[in-house]
């Protein structure tokens, strides 16, 4: 059995995946399932409904910390030579958190330390060895969730700069979006 949530096409273009999920349920409630001018259908399975509902709870309390253009040198790639020579990588991370209390207390302990997250990403990128950037991105997400309880969701863009792919390309990479629910549901393997 599946459910249908109506969502405006304009909202799809403006909102990120996390905010989009929140918008889906708001739109459904606001229009009570009745189509409006630029409606797009989102079809999912019942277990996804619970995820969307949990993401919407307290939506106004979510803030996003951005860490952009974090570069490191790592030893990742399918060919063995890439794992020996290495490459430059860039990570862009968005951490979905609840920071309302930190705004009042002005204490680092009441939010997520983005310096610690940046150091963690750099360390994993420089020391772990993966064949795929997808695997490396998953390990990074898992480690952030393990070490930073205040992180609710992560969007991570991992880019290999000037990759050896036989053509001239500035970069290749992967973008992932993971929630703490994914971690609880064992969709993200533990880091280690």
C-alpha positions as CSV (number, residue, x, y, z in Angstrom):
1,X,0.0,0.0,0.0
2,X,1.3,3.5,-0.9
3,X,0.4,7.0,0.0
4,X,0.3,10.1,-2.1
5,X,1.4,13.5,-1.0
6,X,0.7,16.5,-3.2
7,X,3.5,19.1,-3.5
8,X,3.8,22.3,-5.5
9,X,6.3,22.2,-8.4
10,X,7.7,25.5,-7.4
11,X,8.6,24.2,-4.0
12,X,10.6,21.3,-5.5
13,X,12.9,23.9,-7.1
14,X,13.3,26.0,-4.0
15,X,13.8,23.6,-1.2
16,X,16.5,21.1,-0.3
17,X,15.6,17.4,0.2
18,X,15.1,17.8,4.0
19,X,13.0,20.9,3.7
20,X,11.2,19.4,0.8
21,X,10.1,16.4,2.9
22,X,8.7,18.9,5.5
23,X,7.0,20.8,2.8
24,X,5.3,17.7,1.4
25,X,3.3,17.1,4.5
26,X,2.5,20.8,5.0
27,X,1.2,21.0,1.4
28,X,-0.9,17.8,1.9
29,X,-2.5,19.3,5.0
30,X,-3.0,22.7,3.6
31,X,-4.8,21.4,0.5
32,X,-6.3,18.4,2.1
33,X,-5.2,16.3,-0.9
34,X,-7.0,18.5,-3.4
35,X,-4.9,19.5,-6.5
36,X,-3.9,23.1,-7.0
37,X,-2.5,24.7,-10.2
38,X,1.1,23.3,-10.3
39,X,0.8,20.1,-8.3
40,X,3.3,17.3,-8.6
41,X,2.6,13.9,-6.9
42,X,5.1,12.3,-4.6
43,X,4.5,8.6,-4.1
44,X,6.2,6.6,-1.4
45,X,5.7,3.5,0.7
46,X,4.2,3.4,4.2
47,X,7.5,3.2,6.1
48,X,8.5,6.5,4.4
49,X,5.4,8.2,5.9
50,X,6.8,7.7,9.4
51,X,10.2,9.1,8.3
52,X,8.6,12.2,6.8
53,X,6.4,12.8,9.8
54,X,9.4,12.6,12.2
55,X,11.3,15.0,10.0
56,X,8.4,17.5,10.1
57,X,8.1,17.5,13.9
58,X,9.5,20.8,15.3
59,X,10.5,21.9,11.8
60,X,10.7,25.5,12.8
61,X,13.5,24.6,15.3
62,X,15.9,23.3,12.7
63,X,18.9,25.3,11.7
64,X,21.6,24.4,9.2
65,X,25.4,24.7,9.8
66,X,27.3,24.8,6.5
67,X,31.0,23.8,6.1
68,X,32.0,24.6,2.5
69,X,35.0,23.9,0.3
70,X,36.8,21.8,3.0
71,X,39.8,20.3,1.1
72,X,41.9,17.3,2.0
73,X,44.3,15.0,0.3
74,X,43.2,11.4,0.3
75,X,44.0,8.0,-1.2
76,X,40.8,6.8,-2.8
77,X,40.0,5.3,-6.2
78,X,39.3,2.1,-8.1
79,X,42.8,1.6,-9.5
80,X,45.5,0.7,-7.0
81,X,47.6,3.6,-8.4
82,X,45.1,6.1,-7.1
83,X,45.2,4.6,-3.7
84,X,49.0,5.1,-3.7
85,X,49.3,8.5,-5.4
86,X,46.2,10.1,-4.0
87,X,44.2,13.1,-5.0
88,X,42.7,16.4,-3.7
89,X,39.1,16.2,-2.5
90,X,36.6,18.8,-1.5
91,X,33.7,18.3,0.9
92,X,30.6,20.6,1.4
93,X,28.6,19.6,4.5
94,X,25.3,20.9,5.7
95,X,24.3,19.8,9.2
96,X,20.7,20.0,10.2
97,X,20.5,20.7,13.9
98,X,18.4,22.2,16.6
99,X,20.2,25.3,17.8
100,X,17.5,27.3,19.6
101,X,18.9,26.6,23.0
102,X,22.4,27.6,21.9
103,X,21.1,30.9,20.6
104,X,20.0,31.7,24.1
105,X,23.0,30.4,26.1
106,X,25.7,31.3,23.6
107,X,27.5,28.1,24.5
108,X,29.3,25.8,22.1
109,X,28.3,22.8,24.2
110,X,24.6,23.5,23.3
111,X,25.2,23.2,19.5
112,X,27.4,21.2,17.1
113,X,31.1,22.2,17.0
114,X,31.6,22.7,13.3
115,X,35.4,22.8,13.8
116,X,35.3,19.3,15.3
117,X,33.1,18.1,12.3
118,X,35.6,19.6,9.8
119,X,38.5,18.0,11.6
120,X,36.7,14.6,11.6
121,X,35.9,14.8,7.8
122,X,39.5,15.8,7.1
123,X,40.9,12.9,9.2
124,X,38.6,10.3,7.6
125,X,39.3,11.6,4.1
126,X,43.1,11.6,4.7
127,X,43.4,8.2,6.5
128,X,40.6,5.9,5.3
129,X,41.0,4.2,1.9
130,X,38.0,3.6,-0.2
131,X,37.5,2.5,-3.8
132,X,34.3,4.6,-4.3
133,X,33.6,8.2,-3.3
134,X,30.1,6.9,-2.4
135,X,31.6,4.6,0.3
136,X,33.8,7.4,1.6
137,X,30.8,9.8,1.9
138,X,28.8,7.1,3.8
139,X,31.7,6.6,6.3
140,X,31.9,10.4,6.8
141,X,28.1,10.6,7.5
142,X,28.2,7.6,9.9
143,X,31.1,9.1,11.8
144,X,29.3,12.5,12.2
145,X,26.2,10.8,13.5
146,X,28.3,8.7,15.9
147,X,30.3,11.6,17.4
148,X,27.7,14.4,17.2
149,X,24.4,13.6,18.9
150,X,23.0,17.1,17.9
151,X,23.0,16.4,14.2
152,X,19.6,15.4,12.9
153,X,20.4,15.2,9.2
154,X,23.4,15.6,6.9
155,X,23.8,16.7,3.3
156,X,27.3,15.9,2.1
157,X,28.8,16.7,-1.3
158,X,32.1,14.9,-1.8
159,X,34.1,15.9,-4.9
160,X,37.3,14.5,-6.4
161,X,39.2,17.3,-8.0
162,X,40.8,16.8,-11.4
163,X,40.0,13.1,-11.6
164,X,42.0,10.7,-13.9
165,X,39.0,9.7,-16.0
166,X,40.5,9.9,-19.6
167,X,38.8,13.2,-20.4
168,X,39.3,16.7,-19.0
169,X,36.9,17.1,-16.1
170,X,37.2,19.6,-13.3
171,X,35.7,17.2,-10.8
172,X,33.5,14.2,-10.1
173,X,31.6,13.5,-7.0
174,X,28.6,12.3,-5.1
175,X,25.9,14.1,-3.0
176,X,24.2,12.2,-0.2
177,X,21.5,13.1,2.2
178,X,21.1,11.1,5.4
179,X,19.0,11.4,8.5
180,X,19.6,10.0,12.0
181,X,16.6,7.8,11.2
182,X,18.7,6.2,8.5
183,X,21.3,5.5,11.1
184,X,18.8,3.9,13.5
185,X,17.4,1.8,10.7
186,X,20.9,0.5,10.0
187,X,20.9,2.0,6.5
188,X,24.2,3.7,7.2
189,X,27.0,1.2,8.2
190,X,29.0,2.1,11.3
191,X,32.3,3.9,10.7
192,X,35.4,2.0,11.6
